[in-house]
Amino acid sequence: MSIRKEIRQLRHGRDWRGRSTVPQSAEPHVREPEGREFPTAWARTRPAVAARAGLRRTLLKPVAWSQTRPMIEGTEYLDGVRGPVVFVANHSSHLDTPLILGSLPERFADRVAVGAASDYFFDVRWRATLTAIFFNAFPVERYGSRRLRSLALDLVDDGWSLLLYPEGTRSEDGWINPFKLGAASLCITKGIPCVPIALRGSYAAMPRGRNWPQPGRPRVSVRYGRPIVPEEGEDVRSFRLRMAKAVSQLAAEEDLGWYGALRAASDDALEIPGGARPVRPGALKSPAPKPNGAAEQVSHWRRIWASTQPLDEKRRRVWRS
Amino acid sequence: MHQGEGFRLERLPLGAKVIYPPDSLPGIRNVDAAIRHALLNPHGTEPLPELLTPGMRLTIVFDDISLPLPQMQTPDVRQRVIEQVLEMAASKGVDDVELIAGNALHRRMTPAELRRAVGDRVFQAFFPDHLKNHDAEDHDNLLHMGQTKHGEDVEINRRAAESDLIVYVNITLTAMSGGSKSVSVGLASYKSLKHHHNVHTLRHSNSFNDPPNSAMHHSYDRMKGVIDEHVKVFTVETTLNNDTFPPSMGFLNKREWEWNIRDQASYVAVKRANDLVPAKTRRRIWQSSAAPYGVTGVNAGLQSEVHPKTLVNVHRQQLTEVNGQSDVAIYGLPYICPYNVNSVMNPILVMSLGLGYFFNLYKNKPIVRQGGVAIFYHPVPNEFHPVHHPSYIDFFEEILTESTDPVLLETKYEEQFATDPWYIQLYRNSYAYHGVHPFYMWYWGAHALEHLGDVIFVGGNRKTTSRMGFRSATTLADALEMAKDTVGGSPSITYQHAPPLTLADVR
């Protein structure tokens, strides 16, 4: 065999450094390394809180407010609230957290920790660091795969309020997904109030896949609701239902106005996220439900179409200027 | 892929399975201390110094040149063990010490080879009067100990049989060696050996590297029972790791995908140089390469208690689990087999290496299915060493032309070769293998001949391969084309990567 052929054969399947791929059958079986939790305690120290307040005032809020036109309502409900609370909001965009943190009264904004997906925000060190310093985020295990012990209980004990998105992830299409139980069970076990928040328009402003808001300063709305306090002996599921109702009602305010939403809620006319079905924010139950009780299946494009509808400028204002 | 005194890269068809041995185990750092510990803390018997008494007859028997392969770099582990045994014997005042190489019907070891195995000090102190090769045809010096319950004659070296203690120094390279094989084979005569070195036994040894399933080893065990009634045997068994080639040819110890640039460069350089040098020089270089083996274990004591521990060590180094049999098995045959150390690998030895040793490197089931095809890489040159293998020449020229059927050869010709006075003369006084040895080599492949549908040698000499009843092909593609008749167009293929040695545990 000529030396050229020989070398060609030798080089076959090797990269320029002469390394060959190891046959899969020869790869040793490696157990997924036990995920080490990214330490976030430093982000709750006094200097970090000060730094975060500075960043929020000089960077986060100005940028978010310059790129969108937020409309904030209901912060007055927080006036009398004391101590740690759990803020729960529907989640459809990375804009949600800056909007909420930017609109919260300072005394809460400085003392709120945000639950962030450990597999997304805490996968690499730089992202974990940035998330922690900007949002005071702490890792939340979404799928229970690594069985990390949640920090949430400790944080509440230390007097931190939490911002949680009980849907567990950003919505694919702007509709509200069923809530998970975590936030509700936290409120019940700790006996702390839950403040519902509804965001509208943030999906249209910056849906999944975008890393900057749409041009043209889209309008977004952030509505705070009355704190819900767990009742004596209330179980987690019914508290979750109340939570979901409250968020739906706030979301419906965008279309129906405050009083209209209140009426719709008391008439039980609002679609509540539950089961396995996402609902359009602010949707009303269809007057004639399907005879077999099956939920109406809405095609994907129609959901996105509904979610990206610009918020109405000339909204009806009832009893409020 | 090893191919006689050379090697090559071969691209196997997509989906071919390659069996590699486990990574070479780290050797014991302080071998002498390990030996000392083994001798002082033996399994199943008193420490060696307590067995030694002044005025006793002590015989030290050691494995001959057929182990290990290739020869290990000096100091040989046998030397290390023997030196320590002798030190203990000297301090206990033992005067009557004899050293015997357990070479059975193998050729005698030359003085230089003995010196290499036992070391200078031992050689100078004992050679030539008390350091000897075993002579299986010196009937005055053989002792018939009796028969097993199966009627097998047990006849071994008289000096050893009449000793107060035999210390057997063994190297267990494969699971076949060691254990009861040591004394009952190493020191035996033809009369004794023919009871297990025959076609029937070997066909029922599936495989002979898996002692519990080997009829041959059952026979050894029975003979050992007879020997144990007469003489006490203290066994020292050592095991080696898989460092088969010196660092200059380190790429041969690695899996191909682990080759770095340096390995690749040295592959090209060594291969080109190897192809260029004259055949004689090439052989000398290969034969002089010594393996930097590390010792993975030393166990001493009663053979029945030592050997299981030794086998655990061998399996730890060599056992690889394989999932199922395939239609075609590929083996690259190296330049060396147990019977051509410092010699020539003749066609019969190639057959015995391929169909005997390599084919039998399995547990449970052969890596190739019944009726499958074995493809070997070897040039099978028509070369014989006239001094070492005289009976092989006649066997090849006169007997194989008549038949290749082991049973026929055994019944018709074995006796004639075994008792030929000229072969016996050469065995006793020259350095020739015994006259019957080529028959044994042929029987070694009997199990494979029965199991396989076809045997193809890639790059094999047409004349020699067809004489032995095999076929030769120029390339692997041709060989697979030829195998189509037997196993069809898209056979499953397994390549047993060796050396280093792998024992395939086929499930």
Interface residues (C-beta under 8 A of the other chain):
Chain A: M1 I3 E6 I7 Q9 L10 R11 H12 R14 R17 G18 R19 S20 T21 V22 P23 A26
Chain B: R8 L9 R11 V18 Y20 R255 E256 W257 E258 W259 N260 I261 Q264 Y267 V268 K271 R272
